[in-house]
Amino acid sequence: MTDILTPASVSSAAPTAYTVPQERKIVTAIPGPKSAELHARRQAVVSSGVNSMLPVYIQKANGAIVVDVDGNQFIDLGAGIGVTTIGHTQSSVVAAAVAQTEEFIHTLFTVTPYEEYVRVAELLAEHTPGDFPKKSVLINSGAEAVENGVKIARKYTGRRAVAVLDHAYHGRTVLTMAMNYKAAPYATGYGPLASDVYHAPSSYPYHDGLSGADAAARTIAYLEKVIGASDLACLVVEPIQGEGGFMVPADGFLPALQAWCTANGVVMIADEIQSGMGRTGKYFASEHFGWVPDLVLSAKGIAGGFPLAAVTGRAEILDASQPGGLGGTFGGNPVSCAAAVAVFEAIEANNLLAEGARIGDTLIAGLTVLKNKYNIIGEIRGRGAMIAIELVQAGTGDTTKAPNAAAVSAISAYAAAHGVLLLTAGTYGNVLRFLPSLALTDALIADALSVIDDAMATL
């Protein structure tokens, strides 16, 4: 085991009281006997279409640690795929949710409204990019936010077509699976797919080598020639692509696309479902690129683990929908809204934007040590607590950039067996993504990277 980081090389998160010791501990084989027993029960009653990356069954979680039913403690570098952004069972979020359940759990905002929904909309108007009047609609999930964003843009523009970028991921619903770049496993056998969805070239600097201006020109040429601006309702873009492999666009790419969209009456939508809510060291990743989108989609980390999502943006776009055209039974549930208010307050009270930046700096420093040691790491990229490494074939380094999916599978399996939960990603399956909570300490980062170091040494 190698020391990837030394205490002098990084700062540390502020001390916090945790109900679970913030340490890695493996006491059984992975999966353990109790997890194996639960997995057998699961196979009898749960659809095989609902797959799990690792069949360990969680009993408790706090901070950056999850504990399985066998007592194994894992460093969680996935945070429920970006959901528990401020930490598992964060105390103020739990308190807010419990207090709300004692008042009322549900009335349906479109029948008898309540303050909690309004307060979340106020906070989103305050913290999303742009200083223009904004409004929101609250719904349940990320895919539902995408669906509503498209629906709202179509209503506002009176146009039909939807454009997305290569390597995008937007969900598993009938519309969103047509918006994904990768068909398998999200769309395989579920067709026919929704029509009027177009896939334009994206900015992938590691592979295309294009400047932001040149990449934008290529995208715009596609939009104009293949769709036509007069038929295009919206362009939906992840500022940092998630499932695609945490691709960070070249500087200038996103503002150039926004300028073209504005000039042509196209609604440009930021899918910030994975990248938003302080994860990248900013409230929303769009801010890193000087991009002010027309609509912003939020979900995942917005409510600390409770189901909630939102479409927020220019008031005139949101108000184009007729009364009754937006909403849903559980959209903006009061318990989820109370939790979301607590998340915003925790980000401010605990300076969590700085924690996101700290985690990014610490991860990049440690991963750079590994990149200098192992030539299978082709690129380190991302912002804040949203960092990835793209793995290439041994010996090729930055030269051929041939994908190395086998190494990703081997490293993630080794890490899981030794108490580190990693997410894989990438169009070619060759990306390891680090998507931890902002509760992750420098000590846990160093420990996790030492496990990854050991894993790479076995290849």
LINGI-V700716 format. One record per pair of residues at least 24 apart in sequence whose C-alpha atoms are under 6 Angstrom apart, sorted by the first residue. I is the first residue (numbers start at 1). J is the second residue. Records with the same first field share a line. If there is no record, write none. Layout:
I: J + J
This chain:
1: 450 + 454
2: 450
4: 366
5: 366 + 446
12: 442
13: 441
20: 62
24: 73 + 74 + 75 + 419
25: 72 + 73
26: 72
27: 72
30: 417
31: 56
32: 70
34: 70
61: 88
62: 88 + 89
63: 87 + 88 + 439
64: 439 + 440
74: 419 + 420
75: 420
76: 421
77: 421 + 422 + 434 + 435 + 436
78: 423 + 435 + 436
79: 436 + 437
82: 274 + 435
83: 300 + 301 + 305
84: 301 + 304 + 305
85: 301 + 437 + 438
86: 437 + 438
87: 437 + 439
93: 339 + 342
96: 338 + 339
97: 335 + 338 + 339
100: 335
116: 337 + 338
117: 332 + 337
129: 292
130: 292
133: 315
134: 313 + 314 + 315
135: 312 + 313 + 315
136: 311 + 312
137: 310 + 311
138: 309 + 310 + 331 + 332
139: 308 + 309 + 310 + 331 + 332
140: 307 + 308 + 309 + 331
141: 308 + 309
142: 273 + 299
143: 171
145: 297 + 310 + 311
153: 233
154: 233
156: 317 + 320
157: 233
159: 231 + 232 + 233
160: 233
161: 196 + 231 + 232 + 233
162: 197 + 233 + 234
163: 197 + 198 + 199 + 235
164: 199 + 235 + 236
165: 199 + 200 + 201 + 202
166: 199 + 200 + 201 + 202
167: 244
168: 244
169: 243
203: 249
211: 250
212: 250 + 251 + 252 + 253
213: 253
216: 253
233: 266
234: 266 + 267 + 268
235: 268
236: 269
237: 270 + 271
238: 270 + 271
239: 286
243: 425 + 426
244: 426 + 427
245: 425 + 426 + 431
255: 291
268: 293 + 294
269: 293 + 294 + 295 + 296
270: 296
271: 297
272: 297 + 298
273: 297 + 298 + 299 + 300
278: 353
279: 356 + 385
280: 356 + 383 + 384 + 385
281: 353 + 354 + 356 + 357 + 384
282: 353
302: 340
303: 339 + 340
306: 336
355: 438
356: 384 + 385 + 438
357: 384
359: 384 + 385
360: 384 + 385
385: 435
386: 434 + 435
387: 433 + 434
388: 432 + 433 + 434
389: 431 + 432
390: 430 + 431
391: 430
403: 430
404: 430
405: 429 + 430
411: 455
414: 455
